[in-house]
Amino acid sequence: MKTRLGRSRPAGRWRSAVWLVVCAAWLAVPCAAHAHKVTVFAWVDGDRVVTESKFSRGRMVKQGRIVVYDLQGEKLLEGETDEQGRFPFPCRATTD
């Protein structure tokens, strides 16, 4: 390929260099991990707390891991949701 001034320009190298820069830029950009949005509802029912977990489209979370912490960050208990997306656990004494 010739330029207006009559000099030859290697078009293949130019395209390869552009392609290499585009690929390097694409690989250098950090990619965010896309996870499923889960909403967890919790309420007190008598002497227990019940949680219900749903995905963003309304499907229940089955065998989802639930971990309960106190206000100081200490783990109190953990368990899994059932087939209806629920995980009930007993209430402990409340403190202020």
Secondary structure, 3 states (H helix, E strand, C coil): CECCCCCECCHHHHHHHHHHHHHHHHHHCCCCCCCCCEEEEEEEECCEEEEEEEECCCCECCCCEEEEECCCCCEEEEEECCCCCEEEEECCCCCC
